[in-house]
């Protein structure tokens, strides 16, 4: 039986540096989806942390971010990467200090957190054009498998979030049948952000 490799997580790499500096700032779709803007720095729970990149970008843009990862090996790798970032230059250290990492199942962990914004990027089945997905994500998918309980997680987030829930989803795929139509969407080439305004 082949054992999947644990993908390397490194927030201080040259490629990730480029994303932080040239990713579009608060004008990028991710930031707009979660409500980051001039004078607005919501507290965000990244309920499916995975490789942690989106959560780190949001922290770089000024948000306080709680990452939740239920797969212990992935969470341990995230913890090491965050510690390395804290010991690096300010570009990486400052966002890393705004991140709290929790090893837990987000479905049960969200309630006590009373989150302002919940961001969900479930692990979807592999695309037919696998070349579109970079190796670290392919390794992660092999390790954790698809999130078969993504609908349950989204429903839990909708019950708990104070202001909004953002779900990153394949552009041409339907949301689970149990999920109502989002308030609005931001579309990219292959994915879209489904934004649910809950307004508690």
C-alpha positions, -999 to 999 in steps of 0.1 A, spaced: 0 0 0 14 34 -10 16 60 17 10 96 6 38 120 12 32 149 37 34 180 15 60 205 26 45 237 40 67 268 37 54 303 41 88 318 36 95 305 1 103 327 -29 71 317 -46 49 325 -16 68 358 -11 58 367 -46 21 359 -38 22 381 -7 38 410 -25 21 408 -59 -12 390 -51 -34 421 -54 -37 432 -18 -72 438 -5 -85 441 -40 -80 403 -47 -111 381 -48 -102 363 -16 -100 395 4 -132 409 -10 -150 376 -4 -143 376 33 -150 414 37 -115 427 41 -114 463 31 -103 498 41 -109 500 78 -124 465 80 -103 437 95 -128 409 104 -118 380 127 -117 350 103 -118 313 110 -103 293 82 -122 261 89 -103 239 64 -67 251 68 -50 225 47 -17 240 34 -26 273 51 -19 296 22 -52 314 20 -53 319 58 -18 332 58 -26 357 30 -56 370 50 -33 374 80 -8 393 58 -36 416 48 -43 424 85 -69 400 96 -68 379 128 -70 343 116 -78 311 134 -68 281 113 -86 248 120 -71 215 107 -84 181 117 -57 160 101 -29 158 128 0 153 104 -11 184 84 -17 204 115 18 195 128 34 206 95 14 239 97 26 245 132 63 240 121 58 263 91 42 290 113 70 288 138 96 292 110 76 322 97 76 338 131 114 336 132 118 351 97 117 387 84 87 409 92 69 401 59 63 366 72 67 371 110 39 397 114 12 376 97 23 345 114 18 362 148 -18 370 138 -26 333 133 -39 308 159 -38 271 149 -63 246 163 -61 209 157 -98 198 157 -128 190 136 -142 223 126 -178 211 127 -176 208 165 -150 236 170 -168 264 154 -195 270 180 -173 279 209 -152 302 187 -183 324 179 -166 334 146 -172 367 128 -164 352 93 -159 316 84 -139 306 53 -143 271 39 -122 256 11 -131 219 12 -110 192 -4 -128 183 -36 -124 152 -57 -94 153 -81 -99 172 -114 -98 153 -146 -70 177 -157 -47 168 -129 -19 189 -143 -39 220 -133 -32 211 -96 3 216 -82 21 187 -66 17 198 -29 -21 199 -34 -20 165 -51 0 151 -21 -25 167 4 -54 152 -14 -38 117 -13 -32 121 24 -66 135 36 -90 124 8 -121 144 -2 -142 162 24 -173 141 23 -189 161 51 -184 195 35 -222 202 34 -224 195 72 -195 219 78 -211 246 57 -244 243 76 -225 244 109 -207 276 98 -240 292 87 -254 285 122 -223 299 140 -210 328 119 -218 364 130 -215 381 97 -206 358 67 -196 324 55 -174 321 24 -172 288 5 -145 283 -22 -160 259 -47 -153 247 -83 -168 272 -107 -188 247 -127 -199 225 -98 -231 228 -79 -231 233 -41 -245 204 -21 -283 202 -23 -287 210 14 -271 244 10 -292 274 1 -283 299 -27 -255 322 -16 -261 360 -12 -237 365 -41 -206 350 -58 -172 361 -70 -161 340 -100 -126 331 -111 -113 309 -139 -117 276 -122 -132 284 -88 -157 307 -73 -163 322 -39 -199 317 -26 -206 344 0 -234 339 25 -243 370 45 -258 360 78 -261 393 96 -265 382 132 
